[in-house]
């Protein structure tokens, strides 16, 4: 029995890994905490293939076990009772009562992530990754659409909006890119941003962050904005929706995080796709 279980273990491990992939892709959106959205179908396909291969391996092993001859009772030259197998069977040499199914023991480490994905849902990357140096995303500083110009109150046909009344939802990518715009398209304009919190270096400041990926969490790159706000700093790794005005900082490095002075903020749930940087919405 022990030898049978040992022989089935590699195939069962393959089934376990495949089931973990199917669980995070078919049973919800957990996979979005590890890879980009476009990889859902390849992950489903990989999970189905692994489960199929594992089941085929289990069936093959059980069939081989069923064909193995049973132990035979006999007596040796001195009349003592002994149990023995036939001299040869299925290509096995006599004197060997077991197969050579031993794989590399390091392969058993695969059970750890597979069991975690089956039983738990580890969170996406957060403030620890965003606080590391050298992880900034490259932001294109051009190619954004022209922002609508608010009409001052009192203008014929105006709705009463002024520069300080209009709020423009914006992704962190666009906000960072426009902060380097020679035309200063962000000046005096209220913007609305969403991201997660990481602590700052000075009291009264913290960072609003997004992590973006090309493929998976392993290649995550940071987008961040330096926030100046009154009141207590939100909890680290919490997601917030804030409204504020860009604060120009002449003479700062081109790679420095742009600053925003916040007038309003509130907590929001983690978005469905945490690695996709999009403009905030009320939908």
N, C-alpha and C positions, 0 to 999 in steps of 0.2 A: 504493500500500500504506500509506504513512504517513497519508494522508487517511482511509483506511478504519479504521485503528487509532484515529485521533483521534475518528472518529465513534462507534466502539464503546465508547470509554473511559467515558462517563457511565453507560451501561447496565451495564458490567462493575463499576463502582464500586458501583452499587445492589446487584448480586448479592453483592459482597464484604461489604457491610454486613449484608445479610440472612443470609449464611452465618455471619457472626460471631455474630449473635443466636442462630441455631440451635445453633451450637457450644456456647455457654455455657449453654443451657437443656436441650438434648437429650443432650449428651455428658457431663453431670455436673451439679454444683450450683454451678458457678462464679458463676452469676448472683446467688446469695445474698450475694456480696461487694459487690454494687452496689445491689440493690433488695430489697424484702421478698418473702417467699415467695409471697404471693398473686398476684404479677405474672407468674408463670411462663407461664400460658396466653396472656395478652396478648402477651408477648414472642415466644412460639412463633408465634402468628398473624401478628405484625408481620414476623417473619423470613420466613415462607412468602410473604407478600404481596410483600415486597421482592425475594425471589429470583424470583418469578413475573414481576413487572414488569421486572426486569433482563433475564431471558431473553427476554421478549417484545420488549424494546427491541433486543436483539442480533439477534433473528430479523428484525425489521422493517428494521433497518439493512442486514443482509446481503441481504434481498430487494430493497431499493432499489438497492443496489450492483449486484446481478445485472441489474437492468433498465436500468442506465445504458448508453448506447451506447458502443461502443469508438471509439478515435481513428481517423479516416479519413485515408488517404494521398492527397495531391494535389499540385498544383503551382500556384505563384502566377503572376501575369501575366508575370513574367520567366523562368518555367520552372524556378524553384527548388523542390525537394521540400519539402513542409510537411505537418505532421500537424494535424488540426483535428477538432473535434466538430461535430455538426449545429448549426444556428443556435439552436434552442431544443429543450429536452427536459424533460419532467416539471416544467414551471414554472420552469426555470432560464433565466436570460438568457444570451445568447451573450457570449463573452468571459470567462465565469467557469468555470474548470475545477475548482471545488471548492464544497462546500456550506458553509453558515454554521453549523457545529456548535460553535462556541467558547462554552463556558459560563464562569461566573466562576471564576477560578483558585483562589479561596479554598475552593471546594468540594473541591479535592484534599486539603485538610487532613483530610477524613473518612477518608482511607485510613490515617491514623496510628492512631486508636483501633481501627479495624476490624482492621488487621494485628496490633495488640497482643492483641486478644481471640482472634484465630485462632492466634497463635503462642505467646503467653505467658498467664499468669494473674496479673495484678497483685493484690497482697494487699488485704484490706479496710482501712478506716481504722483507725488505731491511736493510739499515745500522742501523736503530734503534734496530732491533732484533739482528743483528750481533754484536752490541756493548755491549750487556748485558753480565755480567759475568755468568759463570755456564752453558753456552749453547754450549760448545764445543762437537763436535762429537768424538767418539772413533775411532781412526785410527789404523788399523792393520799395524804393522811395517814389516811384512814379506809377502812372497808369490808373489812378483812382478817378472816379466820376466827379464832376463838378458838384459841389454841395449847394443846395438851395439857399438862397439869400433871404433871411427873414425880412419882412416889410415892417418898418417902424410904425408904431401906433400913431394914428392920426392921418396916415396916408390914405387917399381915396381907394376904396376896395380892400383895405387892410382888415384883418380879423381881430386885431388887438394884440397880436404877437409882437414881441420885441426881441432883441438879441438875447436878453436874459431869460426870456420865456421859452424859447425854442430849444428842445433837447434832441440831439442827433444820436441815435444808436450807432455804435461803431465796434468793429472787431478790434482786438489789440493789435493785430497786424497792421490794419489801416491807421490806427491812432499813432503807432510808432513810426510808420512811414511818413505820415503827414507832419509829424513833429519836426522832420528835416526838410519840409517843403519850403523853398525860397519864397513862395507867395504867401506863406504863413496862413494857410487856409483854416487852421484851428484857432486863430487868435480871437478872443472874446466869444468863443462859441461853446455852449454847453454840450457836453457829450455824455453818453451813457455807455458804461463798460461792464463786463462780467468776467470774473475769474476767481481763482482761489488765493488765499492769503498766505504770505510768507513774512516773517518778521524783518523789520528794517534795522539800520544801525543806530538811529537816533530816536529819542522819545517823540511821539506824535507822528512818526512816519512808518510806513510798511509798504510791502510790494503786492501789487495785484498781478497774478501770473496766469499764463496758459502754457501748456506743453503741447507741441505739435510733433507729429511723427510722419516719416516717409513710408514706413512699413509697420514697425512694431515699437513697443515701449523701449526696446534696446537702443533705438536711434533718436530718442526724444530730444527736442531742442526747446529752449526756453524763450518765451515772450514775457516781458515784465514791464510794469509801469510803477514809478515811485509815487506813492500816495501820501499827501499831507492832509490830515483831517483832525478836527477837534473830537474830543471824547476818547473812550477806550478803543484799543485796537481789537478788531474781531479775532476770534480764535484761529490759531494757525491751522491751515488746511481747510478751513470753512470757505464756502462759496458765497460771494457777495455781488450784488448789483449796485453800482454806484453812479452818481451823477456829479460832474464837476467841470472845471475849466482848465485847459492846458496852461501850464506855467512856464513860459520861455526861460531858458537858463543859458544865456550867451557864455561862450568860452568853455562849455563842458565838452567832454570827449564825445566823438561821434557814436561811440558804442555805449555811452551811458544811458540808463533808463530815463525816458522822458518823465516829467513830473506833472501830476494833476492835483489841483486843489479841490477837495471834495466838499460839496454842500449837502449831499444827501446820500445815504447808503442803507441797505437792508440785506439780510441774509436770504439766500435762495438755495433750492436743492441742487445737488450735483447734476449737471446735464447728462442726457442719455449717452452722448458721445464726448467724453471729456477731452479727447485729443483733437477735436475739430474746432478751430477758432472761427466763430461766427458772431455776427452782431446780435446783441440781446433783443428779445422780443417778449411780448406779453402772452403769446400763444402757447 
